[in-house]
Amino acid sequence: MNYKMVFYILKRFMWMTALLLVLPLGISLYFQEGNVWPFLIPIIGLFAISLLFGKKEPKNTTIYAKEGYLIVALAWIIISLVGALPYYFSDLGLSYLDCVFETVSGLTTTGSSILTDVEALSNGLLFWRSFTNWIGGMGVLVFLLAILPQTNSHSVHLMRAEMPGHQVGKLVSKVKHTVQILYSIYIVMTLILIVLLLLGKMPLFDSVVAAFATAGTGGFAIKNASIAFYNNVYIEIVIGIFMILFGVNFNLYFLILTSHALSALKSEELRWYLAIILVAVLLIASNIYSIYQNTGDALRYAFFQVSSIITTTGFATTNFNLWPNFSKALLVLLMFVGAMAGSTGGGIKVSRIIILFKTGLRDFKRLLSPRSVKVIKFEKQSLDSELVSSISAYLIVFMLLFVASVLVIALDNIDLVTAFSAVAACINNIGPGLNGVGPVENFSKLSDISTLVLIFDMLAGRLELFPILMLFSPATWRRK
């Protein structure tokens, strides 16, 4: 373990976090909100602590997979603990644990909240809350790699440890250039969304923070009624479409920009992703037609909610907790499916679902024809057994963590649907669940133990389980 390099990168990460906090500080000053100490205290503290790590770069700058996982896990914990301070010092009457929950929910783009009145927050806090969605969407370490003046070739392990999906690679020869391309696409798409929301007569501040929450698929709204507050079909359609777009693998956008649009459109995962959305919208719309008595309204609410859930954004335009059980069951299934690998969305990911489905189908065919040789192909490429095994292992660990979390949450003596959906919403980075944690409810009623479990689930889900779980392995901390 190269501890010197771990500390060196974490020091730079602290500097970056302090600079990120300057933005909401500027918003507070712009709106003349008076008390700026909630942002100044962590900024000063971060600069002071980072100085203790020293300024000199280590001679050995090598980062392998183990260092990459450790740095990513510790960086997310640091920014979560520090990012909670503005809430804690703002006299909101929240415990520090609740503040950490809100911050982790923002950074992991989950969107679950313990706040009972979002509109009571200052503009600075509202900006910080949505900005955590935007930063967490692409990844806090990926952002650091994009702005570092120099990047070691082995830093690809940082990107792989943080980017969602079963496989992460470089678009171009250098990691730094890869992440700069990804962030350029991310920023341009966010700016386009802001302009489109402004055309829908959404106020500028609302447009910016709504775009942040949509781009990061985090779903933090600045109104208690979420997007339903605006009651604007145009805004719902724009946000619904962009939620789907941000749930697409960003590598496909790179292919389109480099004149390989046909290759992008032939993506097997993209076809499955869009097909799942289309089928889910039609099924739910037909199921809720009796509630709205209007085909247009049924399609409107079904499209927005399906887009929100499968991309794990968590916005709401209606209380889907009142929908028929069939529609709610479909939404729960979409929570687990999630968006595409390499996107800002959460969940298991469409690519893994496809590979697991093909693996099951292959094994079934083997029962019928034991001597036949069946190769699993994905995106027209044969998959080796090691990759298939790693995906199966991921699902096993995912389900074990899910079951254990539900059992702990159930100790709060809440109904099973609430416990199940609360864990599903957090580990898949969705936001709202059902019943007691539904779209018009929040997570404030849960005990401290349940809150801790859900914080862990959100971090584990966002970081694809293993970086967080590695913190509990003694082998992670050995020097060799």
N, C-alpha and C positions, 0 to 999 in steps of 0.2 A: 504493500500500500504506500503510495507516494503522498504522505501526509502534507509535506511542504507545498506541493502543487494544489492539493485540496484546499488548504488554508488560503493560498494565494488567490485562487478563483473565487472563493467565498468572500474574501476581502473586496475584490472588485465588484462582486455581486451586491455587497452592502452599499458601496458607493452608488451603484445603479439604482438600488431601491430608494436611497435618499433623494436622488434626482427625480425619480418618478413621483415622490411625495410633494415635490415642488409644484407640480401642475395643479393638484387640488388646493394647495396653499394659494396659488395665484388666483384661482377661481373665488376663493373666500375673500381675498383682497379686492377683487374686481366687484363683487357684490356687496362689499363693505360690511361683512358679517362680524367684524369686531374681534372675536376670540380666535386667534390663529395658532395658539399654543398646542392644540391637538395635533397639528401637523409639524410645528417647529420642534417639539420635544423629540419625536422619533428621528427627525432629520439630523438634529444635533447629536443625538445618541449614536446613530449609525456612523456618522463621520468620526466620532471619538473612538468607538470600538474598532472600526476598520484600521485606525492608526496603530493599534496594538499588534496587528499582524505584520507590520513592517511594509516597506515599499519595494524591496528588492525581489526580483523574479528569481525563482529557484533555478539552479543549474540544470536539474533534471525536470523537464517540462512534460514528460510522457504521461499520458492519460490512457489507461486501458479500461475495459468494460467495468471492472469492479470500482475503480475511482469514479467513472462516469455515473454509475448508479448512486454511489454515496454522495457525490456532489449535488446531483439533482434532488435527492431526497432531503438533504440538509438545507439546500437553498429554498425549497418549498416550505419547509418548516420555519426557517428564519423569516421569510417574507410574510408568512401567515401570522406569526407571533408579533412581528413589528407592525404589519398592516392593520392589526386589531387595535393598536393604540389610539388612532384618531377617534374611533368609536368610544373607547373607554374614557378618554379625557374630554369628551363632549357633553358630559352631564346628561346622558340619555337614560340613566338608571339601570344600565345593563351590567351584569357581572363580566369579568374579563373572559371567562369561558364562552359566554354568549357572543362576545365581540370576536373571539377567535373563530367561532362557528360561522358568523356572518362573513368574515374575511376569507376563510377557507372556501366557503360556498361560492364567493365571488371569483377567487383565483382558479378554482377547479371548474369554473363555469357551470356549477350546479344550479344556482339560483334559488335554493331553499333558504328561507329566512326565518329569523326569530323576532323580527320587528313587527309590532302590531299596527304601527302608524308610520309608514314610509314617508309620507308627506310632511312629517314633523322634522325631518332632517334638514340641515343647512344645505345650500347648493354645493358647498365644498365637499361635504360628506356624500351627497348624491353623486357628484362627479367621481369621487374616489371609488365609490361602490360599483358604478358601472365600468369605470376604467380598469378595475381588477378583472372584470369579465373579459375585457379586450386584451389585456396583457396575458392573462392565463390561457386565452384561446389558442394562441400560437405557441405559447410556452415562455416562461420567464427566463430560462437559460438560453433558449433559442434567440430571444431578444438580446441577451448579453453577447452571444456569439456574433450577432449582426453588427454590433457597435464596437467590438474589441478591435484595437488597432492591429493586432496580430493574433493569429489563431494556429495552435499546434495541429498537425495533421491528425493526431489521435483524438481530437475533440469531437470527431464524428460520434464517439461513444456518448457524449453529452446529448447530442441531438437524438440518437437512437433511444436513449433512456427516457427522453421526455416526449417525443413525438408519438401520437397514438397510432396503433396498427401493428400487425405481425411482422412487417418488414419495413425498414426505413433506410433509404440510401441517398447518395448525393446526386443532385441534378446535373451539376458540373463538377470539374476536377477538385475544387476547393470547397471545404465546408462553409467558410465565410461567405463565399459567393452564392452558395446554395441557399443559406438562410436569408441573405439579402434579397434574393429573387423572391423567396416565399413571402417575406415581409413586405416587399414592394407590391406584390399582388394583393396581399391582405389590406394594406393601406389604401390602395386605389379603389378596391371594392367597397371599403368603409366610406370613403369620400363620396363615391357614387350614390351610396345608400343615403347619406346625409342630404345630398342635393335632392334626391327623389322625395324624401320625407318633407323637406322644405316646400317642394312643389305641392304637396298635399296639405299645406298650411299648418304644419306642425311647427311650434315655436323652435327657434334655433337651439336653445339649450336642450330642450326635449329631444330634438332631432339628433344631436350629437350623442347624448347618453343612450338613447334608444339604439342608435347605430352601433355603439360600443357593445351593448348587451346582445345585439343580434349577431354581429360579426364574431364575437367570442362564443356564440351559442350559449350564453349564460342566463339571459332572461331576467336580469335585475331591472325592474321597472321603477319609475320615480313617482308613480301614482298607485294608490291602494288598489284600484280596480285594474291594474296592469294596462294592457293595450285597449281593453274594453272601455277605458275612460274616454278615449277619443271618439268612439262610435263612428268610425270613418272606414268605409269599405275599401277605399283606395289605399289608405295606410295599412290596413290588414293584408291586402293583396301584396303590396310591396314588401312588407316585412315577411310575409309567408314565403314569397318567392326567394328572398335573400336568405332566409333560414335554410332553405333547401340548397341554395348555392354554396353557402358556407359549410354545409354538410358534405360537400363533394371533395374528393381527394385533390389537394392543391397541385399535385404533380400533373393532373390533367389540364389545368389552366396553363401550366408551363408548356405543355405539348401544343396547346392551341396557339399560344404566343409565338412558338417557334415553327409555325406553319405545319403542324402535325395534327390538325383538328380531327381528321378522319380517324386517326389512331385513338384519340381521346374518346370519340363517340363510340368506338368499337369496344370500349372497356366493359368487360363482363360484370364487374362490380357495379358500375354506373347503371347498367341496364337493370340489374336486380334492385338496386336502390330506388330507381324511379318507378319500377313495376310495383314494388311493395307500397310505395306512397300512393300510387294510383288506385290499387286494389283496396287499400285501407280507407281512402277517402270515399270511394263509391260504397263500400260496405257500411261504413259509419253513417254516411249521408242518408242511405236508405233506411237505416235503423232508427235515426233520430227525426225522420220526416214527420212522424206523428206528433212530435213536440212543437215543431216550428210551423207545420202546415204550409210550408212553402219550399219548393225545390231549391230556389236561389239561396235562401237562408241556411238550409240544411247543408248545401255544398260549401257555403261560406264558412260556417263554423267547423265543419268536418275538415276542410282543407287546412285552415289555420291551425287547428289543434293537432292534426296528424303531423304537419310540418314542424310544429313546436316540440312534439314529443319524440319523434324519430331522430331529430337533430339534437335532441337533449337540451333545447333552449329553455323551455319552461314558461314562455309567455302564455297568457290566457285571455280569451275574449268572451268566455262564457264559463259558467260553473259546470264543467263536464262531470262533476261528481253526481249530478242529477240525471245524467244520461242513463239509458238502459244498460243492464249488466253486460250485454254483448259488446256494446261500444267501449265500455270501460275495460273489459277484458282485452279487447284489441289494443287499446292504448297501453295497457300494462305490458303486453307482448312487444310492442314497439319500443318500450323503455329498454328492454333487454337487447333488442336488435341494434339500435343506435344508428349512427351515421356511417359514412365511409371511412376507411383507414386513411390517415394523412390529412384529415379535415380538422376542424375545431370542435367537432361533436364528440360525444362520449358513447357509452354503451359497449357491448361486446364487439361491435363493428360488423358491417355487412360482409366483408371479405371472410372473416372467421366463420360466420354463419354458413356461407356458401361452401367453404372447405369442409366444415363439419358435416354438412348435408351430403356432400359428395363422398366423404369417408364412410358414412353410414350406408349409403347406397352401394358403394364398392364392397363393403363387408357383407351386405345382404346378398349380392350377386355371387360372392365367393361361396356362400352356403349352398347356392343352387349349382354352381360349377366350380368345385374345389381346385381343379387343375388350371383354371383360367388365370391369366395374369392381367390384372386391371391397374392401370396407372391413373392417378388423380391429376387432372389438369386444371389449372386456374390461369386465366388471362393467356390461354394458348401455350402455357408452359407447364412442363411436368414438375410436380412437387416431390421433393425428396422426403423420405420417411421421417427424417429428423425434424423438419419443419412441421409436418402433420402431427408428430408426437408432441412438439412444443405447444401447438394450438390446443391439443387435447388436454395437456397438462395445465394450460392457462384456464380452460373451462372448469377443470376439476377444482383448482385452487379458488377460482371465482365462486363456485357453488358452495364450497366449504366455508369460505368467509361470509357468504350471504346467509347461509343457514345459521351459523354461529351468531351473527349480528341480529337476526330476527329473534333468536332465543333470548338474547340479552335485552333487546328492546321490549319484548313481551313481559319482562319482569316489572315493567311500569304499570301492569294491569290495564293495558289499552287493548282495544279489539284487534283481532288478528289482521284484518284488512289494513288498518292503520299501521301496524308494526311492519307488515310485509311491504306495503307500498312506500313507507318511509325509508326502509333500507334500499329498496329498488330504486327510489328516486335519488338517493345519495350515492350509492356505489356506481350507478350508471350516469351520475352527474346530470340529472333531469331537472329537478326543482320541486314542483308540487307532486303530491301523491294522491291518495284517496282518503275519504272519511276525515279523520282528525287532522290530517296534513294535506287536505285537498286544496284546490286553487283559491278558495276564499278563506282558508285557515293558514296557520303557520306552525313552526316547530318549537314555539316558546314554552309549550306545556310539558315538554319532555324533561326527565330528570337529568342531573349532571352526568351520570354514568352513560345514559343513552346518548346525550349530546357528544360525549367523548368518542363513543363508538361510531357515531355518524360522521364526526370529523375525520376519524381514521378511514372510514369507508370512502369518503369523498376524495381524500388524498390518494388512497390505494387505487380507486377507480380511475382517477385522472392520470396517474402515473403507470397504469397497466400492471398494478399489483406488486411486481417484483422489486422495484427500487425501494419501496417502503418496507416490504417484508424483509429485505436484506439487512435492514438496520438491526434486526433481532437475531442475526446469525453471528456467532463469534468469529467465523472465518472472515467476515467482512472487515473486521478491525485488526486482523493480523498484518504485520508489516510485509510478510512474504506470502 
